[in-house]
């Protein structure tokens, strides 16, 4: 039994030393190594809307008067959390319809929707909204102001 513990101890120590030899230290950059171009680069004018949710789509399971109830989908299944999709002008809803954001748009959660389920329980679910996936970058606005003040 003692031999097993000794062998395990040796293997553990050998494994730790081998790992430390193989790993490389993380790369670090000092301010003097940053290129001049990186210091004066222009920030992007538009950035991704950080409110966008990373969900592939939503599958409607019940159409109601002012919208539809749906479940979140991943690449294969639609068994995620329940959401409310309000009516959109010109859009028709039906059971099992998949709702996704069109190109250049994304889905965000905006508020909640409260309803009573068929079993009489009060439910509250997030309400969806489709918005632009790109928004103005505040850093670009600040950079632009700085450029304008320096040119005067």
Phi, psi and omega in degrees: 000318179296326179297323179296317179295322179294316180296315178299320178297317179296315179297321179296314180294317180296320179295320180293319181289323178295318181297318182292332178287324184281329185287141179258145180293150179295147179285133177238150181239131177266155181306328181290339181271351180283133184291156177297325179299320181295328181290329185248014183294150181277129176291155180295145181289325180237147177228166178292136177294117184287354176276347181299136178266143181267069178234134185298319182181184181223134182255120182291133175242345177206126176267132178236176188307313187254018179162215181210153173260138184217166176245143179292143181243147167253203185295335183236327189234152178241065180239022182281196183292158181274143178223164174250132177246110180292156177303138176244131182305129179085354181258133177252141180247147173209161180301139178073005175290138177264128178255125175229162178279136176292168179304136179082000180238168175210170180256134175235162172267129179224097179081192181228163177234132180248137179208168176252124182286169181300333179273009175086006181270140176282132182235150174227125182229158178291148178259135181268155173214141177260125184225174175296137181279344178246136179233160177300139180274117178301327179295326178293318178300316178295317179298318180297317177300317180296318179297318180293322180289327180285335182277350180277000000 
